[in-house]
Amino acid sequence: MVVPKEESIVYGTRLSSVGPGTVTGQDVTHEPSNMDLAMKLHYLRAVYYFRSPAFQDITIMKIKEPMFTWLDHFYVSCGRFRRWESGRPYIKCNDCGVRLIESHCSITIDEWLEMKDVSLQEKLLVPNQVIGPEMAFSPTVLIQLTWFKCGGVSVALSWAHVLGDVFSAVDFMNAWGQVAAGHQLSVRTLNSAQSHTKIEKSPSPPIHSQDPLSVKRVGPVGDHWTTTNNCKMEPFSFHVTATQLSHLQSKVCGRNGDDRIPPFESLCAIIWQCVAKVRDGPEPKIVTISKNNPPNHKNGIFGNGQVISVVKANFYIVEADPKELAELIINQAVDEGSRIDEAVERDQGLSDFIMYGANLTFVDLEHVNLYGLEFKGQKPIHANYTIDGVGDGGVVLVLPGPEDGGKVGKGGRIVTLMLPENEMMEMKSELKREWSIA
C-alpha cells in the first residue's frame, strides 16, 4: 500500500492530563533503585490495535472515568522527577498525572497494518517525549488514543524505563483494562510494594573498579534524559509463525539434534550470526541478554527486575554453527545485575548509562502478557513494544505473536529489531535468504 503523507494521515491531536481520583498526600516520594536509574535514558513505546467494538459508542469522558481509579493504584506514574541535595533523582508523587493524547487517522486499521513500513509509521501513533530538560514538568507516562477511519482504535503507551521494565509496563496497561471492566485490582501496587521516603544509603567500597560489559557510560546528560547515536537507528518488526519457528528450531539443532533449542535462543543465534555478516568492522563477540525475573513481577510490583547477562564468544560468529551460538547463550550467560547496581551506587546515582545497544542486545519477552489488555471483552488484534534510546549495537525484542484460538504462543513470535539504518536493508535480505523469514 502507498503510504499517505505523514502530515495528513494522523490529525486532530488534542492533549489533556489524567491523574488519580484521590489526593495521594503531601511529601510522598518514590526512590528509584540503582537498576532503575541505570535504565533512565531508555523509553518503552507500545501500541495495541483494537477493532471497532472495543471503543464503539464510548466518549472520551467514559474512557477517562476508570482511569482515575486505575491511577489511584499506580500514582507514582503520575509524579514528576526532582533531585535530592546530593543530585540523585527521585519522584515527587504530586498527582500531576499521565498525559492523554487523542488523534484521528484517515485510513483503516487494516490499511495501516498492510503498509510496507508500518514499524516506521508507528511513530505517528506513539508519543516520543522524553524526560527533561525541565524534569518537574515532564510526564513519565503518555497514552495516545488514535481513532481510525473504520472505527478501530490504537492505544499507544510511552513509558519511561526508569519506572520499570517491559513486564511492569504491561502489568500497568493490563490493570487499566481490568478497572475499565469493573474489576477490583488484586495486585500489590507501588504504594504498598516500595518505600516512598528518601532512602539514605551508607557508602560501601566497590567490588569492581570497571563498569560491567552490559552497560555503556554516556553523557553527562544533566536533566535532559536522552542520548544521541553515532548513526540513525531504524525499527523493523516481523512475524515468525509457529510453523516457521518449528522449522527454524529444527535447522538450528540439525537433523541429529537430540535436544530442541528453545525458540528465544534459536532466534538469538540466527540474528546474532546475521548481524555479524552484515556489520562493518569487528564482529559482535559480546552480546547482552535481558530476561524476566519472575519473583520480581508477582503481584504487579513495578521496577526494573530483569536479569541482565552478557555472553562472550571466543570464535568467529560468521563461521559458527548456530547451535553453538544458542548453547553459548543457554550455558555461558554471566549475570551482571550486581555489577550494574555497584556502578550506579559508586557514582551516587549521578552517572548516565545505556544498556540496550551498549552491545547487540536480545530481550526475551516471550512470556509477557501482551494480549492481556481488554476493552469491552475485546483483545487487541496486534500489539508491539519497541525501545527508544538504543545504542549503536542495536536491540532485538522477541515477543509473543498474536493469539491463536485464545492460546498465547500458538501464534508464533513477533521479532522487533532496532539496528543502524545502514544495516537494516542487508539484514532483511540475509534473514529472508538464509532463513526464509522477514
C-alpha positions as CSV (number, residue, x, y, z in Angstrom):
1,M,0.0,0.0,0.0
2,V,1.2,3.5,-0.8
3,V,1.7,5.5,2.4
4,P,-0.2,8.8,2.6
5,K,1.8,11.9,3.6
6,E,2.6,11.9,7.3
7,E,1.1,15.4,7.8
8,S,-2.3,14.2,6.7
9,I,-2.5,10.6,7.9
10,V,-2.8,11.4,11.6
11,Y,-4.5,14.6,12.5
12,G,-6.7,16.4,15.1
13,T,-4.4,16.0,18.1
14,R,-5.8,17.0,21.5
15,L,-3.9,17.0,24.8
16,S,-5.1,16.6,28.4
17,S,-3.9,15.0,31.6
18,V,-5.5,12.4,33.9
19,G,-4.4,11.8,37.5
20,P,-5.5,9.8,40.5
21,G,-9.1,10.2,41.6
22,T,-8.0,10.8,45.2
23,V,-5.2,13.0,46.6
24,T,-2.1,11.0,47.2
25,G,-0.9,13.1,50.1
26,Q,1.8,15.6,50.9
27,D,5.5,15.0,50.7
28,V,5.1,11.5,49.2
29,T,8.2,10.4,47.2
30,H,9.5,7.4,45.4
31,E,13.1,6.5,45.3
32,P,14.2,4.6,42.1
33,S,16.6,1.7,42.6
34,N,20.1,1.7,41.2
35,M,18.9,-0.6,38.4
36,D,16.0,1.8,37.7
37,L,18.5,4.7,37.3
38,A,20.7,2.7,35.1
39,M,17.8,2.5,32.6
40,K,16.7,6.2,32.8
41,L,17.8,7.0,29.2
42,H,15.6,4.3,27.7
43,Y,11.9,4.6,26.9
44,L,9.4,1.9,26.1
45,R,7.0,2.6,23.2
46,A,4.0,0.3,22.7
47,V,0.9,0.2,20.5
48,Y,-2.2,-2.0,20.7
49,Y,-4.7,-2.2,17.8
50,F,-8.4,-2.8,18.6
51,R,-11.3,-3.5,16.2
52,S,-14.2,-1.0,16.4
53,P,-16.4,-2.9,19.0
54,A,-13.7,-2.2,21.7
55,F,-14.5,1.5,21.8
56,Q,-17.8,1.7,20.0
57,D,-20.1,4.4,21.3
58,I,-17.7,5.4,24.1
59,T,-16.9,9.1,24.7
60,I,-13.5,10.3,25.9
61,M,-15.1,11.1,29.3
62,K,-16.2,7.5,29.6
63,I,-12.7,6.4,28.8
64,K,-11.2,8.7,31.4
65,E,-13.6,7.7,34.2
66,P,-12.0,4.4,35.1
67,M,-8.5,5.9,34.6
68,F,-9.0,7.9,37.8
69,T,-9.4,4.7,39.8
70,W,-6.7,2.9,37.9
71,L,-4.2,5.7,38.7
72,D,-5.2,5.7,42.3
73,H,-3.3,2.3,42.4
74,F,-0.4,3.5,40.3
75,Y,0.0,7.1,41.5
76,V,3.8,7.0,41.2
77,S,3.4,7.1,37.4
78,C,1.6,10.4,37.9
79,G,4.5,12.1,39.6
80,R,7.4,14.2,38.4
81,F,11.2,13.9,38.9
82,R,13.1,16.1,41.2
83,R,16.7,15.8,42.7
84,W,17.8,15.4,46.3
85,E,20.5,17.8,47.5
86,S,23.0,15.0,46.6
87,G,21.8,15.3,43.0
88,R,20.2,11.8,43.0
89,P,16.9,11.8,41.1
90,Y,13.6,10.8,42.8
91,I,9.9,11.1,42.0
92,K,7.7,13.5,43.8
93,C,4.2,11.9,43.9
94,N,2.3,15.1,43.3
95,D,-0.6,13.8,41.2
96,C,0.4,15.8,38.1
97,G,-1.0,12.9,36.0
98,V,-0.3,11.0,32.9
99,R,-0.6,12.8,29.6
100,L,-3.5,11.7,27.4
101,I,-3.4,12.4,23.7
102,E,-6.3,12.0,21.3
103,S,-5.9,11.9,17.5
104,H,-7.5,10.5,14.3
105,C,-6.2,8.6,11.3
106,S,-7.5,8.9,7.8
107,I,-7.2,5.2,6.9
108,T,-8.5,1.9,8.3
109,I,-6.6,-0.3,10.7
110,D,-6.3,-3.0,8.0
111,E,-4.8,-0.5,5.6
112,W,-2.4,0.7,8.3
113,L,-1.2,-2.8,9.1
114,E,-0.8,-3.6,5.4
115,M,1.7,-0.7,5.0
116,K,5.1,-1.8,4.0
117,D,7.0,0.1,6.7
118,V,4.4,0.0,9.5
119,S,7.2,-0.2,12.1
120,L,8.4,3.2,10.8
121,Q,5.0,4.7,10.7
122,E,4.1,3.7,14.3
123,K,6.0,6.8,15.5
124,L,2.8,8.7,14.4
125,L,0.7,6.7,16.9
126,V,3.1,6.7,19.8
127,P,4.3,9.7,21.8
128,N,8.0,10.2,21.7
129,Q,8.5,12.6,24.5
130,V,11.5,12.2,26.9
131,I,12.1,13.4,30.4
132,G,13.6,16.9,30.6
133,P,15.1,19.4,30.1
134,E,12.6,20.6,32.7
135,M,12.1,17.5,34.8
136,A,9.5,19.0,37.0
137,F,7.1,19.4,34.0
138,S,7.9,16.1,32.2
139,P,5.3,13.3,32.5
140,T,6.8,9.8,32.8
141,V,3.8,8.2,31.1
142,L,1.9,9.3,28.0
143,I,-1.0,7.5,26.4
144,Q,-2.3,8.2,22.9
145,L,-5.7,7.0,21.5
146,T,-6.0,7.2,17.7
147,W,-9.4,6.6,16.1
148,F,-9.1,5.0,12.6
149,K,-11.5,5.6,9.7
150,C,-13.1,2.1,10.3
151,G,-13.9,2.9,14.0
152,G,-10.9,0.8,15.3
153,V,-8.6,2.4,17.8
154,S,-4.9,2.1,18.6
155,V,-3.9,2.5,22.2
156,A,-0.3,3.6,22.5
157,L,2.0,3.9,25.5
158,S,5.2,5.9,26.1
159,W,6.8,4.7,29.3
160,A,9.9,6.0,31.0
161,H,12.0,2.9,31.6
162,V,13.2,4.3,34.9
163,L,9.7,3.3,36.2
164,G,10.1,-0.3,35.4
165,D,10.8,-2.9,32.7
166,V,8.5,-4.2,30.0
167,F,6.8,-6.6,32.3
168,S,5.9,-3.7,34.6
169,A,4.6,-1.6,31.7
170,V,2.5,-4.5,30.5
171,D,1.1,-5.1,34.0
172,F,0.3,-1.4,34.2
173,M,-1.7,-1.4,30.9
174,N,-3.5,-4.7,31.7
175,A,-4.6,-3.2,35.0
176,W,-6.3,-0.4,33.1
177,G,-8.4,-2.8,31.2
178,Q,-9.3,-4.7,34.4
179,V,-10.5,-1.4,36.1
180,A,-12.4,-0.4,32.9
181,A,-14.2,-3.7,33.1
182,G,-15.3,-3.0,36.6
183,H,-12.9,-5.5,38.3
184,Q,-11.2,-4.8,41.6
185,L,-7.4,-4.9,41.3
186,S,-5.9,-7.7,43.2
187,V,-2.3,-6.6,42.5
188,R,0.0,-5.1,45.0
189,T,0.9,-1.6,43.7
190,L,3.7,0.8,44.3
191,N,2.1,2.3,47.3
192,S,2.5,-0.9,49.2
193,A,5.4,-2.6,47.4
194,Q,8.0,0.0,47.7
195,S,9.2,2.7,50.0
196,H,8.2,6.3,49.2
197,T,10.5,8.1,51.6
198,K,14.1,9.1,50.9
199,I,16.4,6.2,51.3
200,E,19.7,7.2,52.8
201,K,22.4,4.7,51.7
202,S,25.6,4.2,53.5
203,P,28.6,4.1,51.2
204,S,30.3,0.7,50.6
205,P,33.6,0.0,48.9
206,P,33.1,-1.1,45.3
207,I,34.0,-4.7,44.5
208,H,34.7,-3.9,40.8
209,S,36.6,-0.8,39.6
210,Q,35.5,-1.2,36.0
211,D,32.0,-0.8,34.6
212,P,30.2,-4.0,33.6
213,L,30.2,-5.1,30.0
214,S,26.5,-4.9,29.7
215,V,26.3,-1.1,30.0
216,K,28.0,1.9,28.4
217,R,28.7,5.1,30.2
218,V,27.4,8.2,28.3
219,G,26.8,11.9,28.9
220,P,26.6,13.5,31.2
221,V,23.1,14.4,30.1
222,G,22.0,16.5,33.1
223,D,18.2,16.9,33.4
224,H,17.5,16.1,29.7
225,W,17.3,12.3,29.7
226,T,18.2,11.5,26.2
227,T,21.3,10.5,24.3
228,T,22.4,10.6,20.7
229,N,23.7,7.8,18.5
230,N,26.7,7.8,16.1
231,C,24.2,6.6,13.4
232,K,20.5,6.7,12.8
233,M,18.6,3.7,14.2
234,E,15.8,2.1,12.3
235,P,13.0,-0.2,13.6
236,F,11.7,-3.3,11.9
237,S,9.2,-5.9,13.1
238,F,8.2,-9.2,11.5
239,H,6.1,-12.2,12.4
240,V,7.6,-15.7,12.7
241,T,4.7,-18.1,12.5
242,A,4.5,-21.2,14.7
243,T,5.3,-23.3,11.7
244,Q,8.3,-21.2,10.7
245,L,9.5,-21.2,14.3
246,S,9.4,-25.0,14.5
247,H,11.3,-25.2,11.2
248,L,13.9,-22.7,12.4
249,Q,14.4,-24.7,15.6
250,S,15.0,-27.9,13.6
251,K,17.6,-26.2,11.4
252,V,19.4,-24.8,14.4
253,C,19.5,-28.2,16.1
254,G,20.4,-30.1,13.0
255,R,18.9,-33.3,11.8
256,N,20.6,-35.3,14.6
257,G,19.9,-32.8,17.3
258,D,18.5,-34.6,20.4
259,D,17.7,-31.5,22.4
260,R,15.5,-28.9,20.9
261,I,16.9,-25.4,21.3
262,P,14.1,-23.1,22.8
263,P,12.6,-20.5,20.5
264,F,14.2,-17.5,22.1
265,E,17.7,-18.9,21.9
266,S,17.2,-20.2,18.4
267,L,16.1,-16.7,17.2
268,C,19.0,-15.1,19.1
269,A,21.6,-17.4,17.4
270,I,20.2,-16.8,13.9
271,I,20.0,-13.0,14.3
272,W,23.4,-12.8,16.1
273,Q,25.1,-14.5,13.1
274,C,23.2,-12.4,10.5
275,V,24.2,-9.2,12.3
276,A,27.9,-10.4,12.2
277,K,27.6,-10.9,8.5
278,V,26.2,-7.5,7.6
279,R,28.0,-5.3,10.2
280,D,31.1,-3.4,9.1
281,G,34.1,-3.7,11.4
282,P,34.7,-6.3,14.1
283,E,32.1,-9.0,14.8
284,P,29.8,-8.6,17.8
285,K,31.7,-11.1,20.0
286,I,29.9,-9.9,23.2
287,V,26.1,-9.8,23.4
288,T,23.7,-8.8,26.2
289,I,20.7,-10.9,27.2
290,S,17.8,-9.5,29.1
291,K,15.3,-11.9,30.7
292,N,12.4,-11.6,33.1
293,N,13.0,-12.3,36.8
294,P,9.6,-13.9,37.7
295,P,9.8,-13.4,41.5
296,N,10.1,-9.6,41.0
297,H,6.9,-9.4,38.9
298,K,4.4,-11.2,41.0
299,N,1.5,-9.0,42.3
300,G,2.1,-6.2,39.9
301,I,5.2,-4.8,41.5
302,F,6.9,-2.1,39.4
303,G,10.6,-1.9,38.9
304,N,13.5,-2.9,36.7
305,G,13.8,-6.5,37.9
306,Q,15.0,-8.1,34.7
307,V,18.1,-10.3,34.7
308,I,20.8,-8.7,32.5
309,S,23.6,-11.1,31.4
310,V,26.5,-11.0,28.9
311,V,27.7,-13.8,26.6
312,K,31.2,-13.8,25.2
313,A,32.3,-15.8,22.2
314,N,36.0,-16.6,21.5
315,F,35.4,-17.8,18.0
316,Y,34.2,-16.3,14.7
317,I,30.5,-15.7,14.8
318,V,30.0,-15.8,11.0
319,E,31.6,-19.3,10.7
320,A,29.9,-20.7,13.8
321,D,27.2,-23.4,13.8
322,P,24.0,-21.6,15.0
323,K,23.5,-24.4,17.5
324,E,26.9,-23.5,19.1
325,L,25.8,-19.9,19.5
326,A,22.5,-20.9,21.0
327,E,24.2,-23.2,23.5
328,L,26.6,-20.5,24.4
329,I,23.6,-18.2,25.3
330,I,22.0,-21.0,27.3
331,N,25.1,-22.2,29.2
332,Q,27.6,-19.3,29.4
333,A,25.5,-16.2,30.2
334,V,27.0,-14.2,33.1
335,D,24.6,-12.3,35.3
336,E,25.8,-8.6,35.7
337,G,22.9,-7.3,37.8
338,S,25.0,-6.8,40.9
339,R,27.8,-5.1,38.9
340,I,25.3,-2.6,37.3
341,D,24.0,-1.9,40.8
342,E,27.5,-1.2,42.0
343,A,28.4,1.0,39.1
344,V,25.4,3.3,39.8
345,E,25.9,3.3,43.5
346,R,29.6,4.1,43.1
347,D,28.6,7.3,41.4
348,Q,25.8,8.0,43.8
349,G,23.2,7.7,41.0
350,L,24.6,10.7,39.1
351,S,26.2,8.9,36.2
352,D,24.4,8.1,32.9
353,F,24.4,4.7,31.2
354,I,22.7,2.9,28.4
355,M,22.1,-0.8,28.4
356,Y,20.1,-1.5,25.3
357,G,22.6,-1.3,22.4
358,A,25.7,-1.0,24.5
359,N,26.3,-4.4,22.9
360,L,24.0,-6.2,20.5
361,T,21.1,-6.8,23.0
362,F,18.5,-9.6,23.0
363,V,15.4,-9.1,25.1
364,D,13.3,-12.2,26.0
365,L,9.6,-11.1,26.2
366,E,8.1,-14.4,25.2
367,H,6.1,-14.8,28.3
368,V,4.9,-11.2,28.7
369,N,1.1,-11.0,28.9
370,L,1.0,-8.8,25.8
371,Y,-2.6,-9.5,24.9
372,G,-4.0,-9.1,28.4
373,L,-5.3,-5.6,27.8
374,E,-9.0,-5.8,27.1
375,F,-11.8,-3.3,26.5
376,K,-15.4,-4.5,26.4
377,G,-14.2,-8.0,26.2
378,Q,-12.1,-7.3,23.1
379,K,-8.4,-8.1,22.9
380,P,-6.0,-6.4,20.6
381,I,-5.6,-7.9,17.1
382,H,-2.0,-6.9,17.2
383,A,0.4,-5.4,19.7
384,N,4.0,-4.5,19.8
385,Y,6.7,-2.9,22.0
386,T,9.8,-1.1,20.9
387,I,12.6,0.7,22.9
388,D,14.0,4.2,22.4
389,G,17.4,5.4,23.4
390,V,19.1,2.3,21.9
391,G,22.8,2.4,21.4
392,D,24.6,1.6,18.1
393,G,24.9,-2.1,19.0
394,G,21.2,-2.5,18.4
395,V,18.5,-4.4,20.2
396,V,16.3,-7.4,19.3
397,L,12.9,-8.0,21.2
398,V,11.2,-11.4,21.0
399,L,7.5,-11.0,21.8
400,P,4.6,-13.5,21.7
401,G,2.7,-13.5,18.4
402,P,-1.0,-12.8,18.0
403,E,-3.1,-15.3,20.0
404,D,-4.3,-18.3,18.0
405,G,-7.6,-19.6,19.3
406,G,-7.0,-17.9,22.6
407,K,-3.8,-19.8,23.1
408,V,-0.8,-17.5,23.8
409,G,2.4,-18.6,21.9
410,K,0.4,-20.6,19.3
411,G,0.7,-17.5,17.1
412,G,4.5,-17.8,16.9
413,R,6.7,-14.8,17.7
414,I,6.9,-11.1,16.9
415,V,10.6,-10.1,16.4
416,T,11.3,-6.4,16.6
417,L,14.7,-5.1,15.6
418,M,16.3,-1.7,16.2
419,L,19.5,-1.6,14.2
420,P,21.7,1.1,12.5
421,E,19.9,2.3,9.4
422,N,22.8,1.3,7.1
423,E,22.5,-2.4,8.2
424,M,18.7,-2.9,8.0
425,M,18.2,-3.5,4.3
426,E,21.0,-6.1,4.1
427,M,19.8,-7.6,7.4
428,K,16.3,-8.1,5.9
429,S,17.8,-9.8,2.8
430,E,20.0,-12.0,5.0
431,L,17.1,-13.2,7.1
432,K,15.0,-13.9,4.1
433,R,17.7,-15.6,2.0
434,E,19.1,-17.8,4.8
435,W,16.1,-18.4,7.0
436,S,13.0,-17.6,4.9
437,I,11.8,-15.0,7.4
438,A,11.4,-11.2,7.5
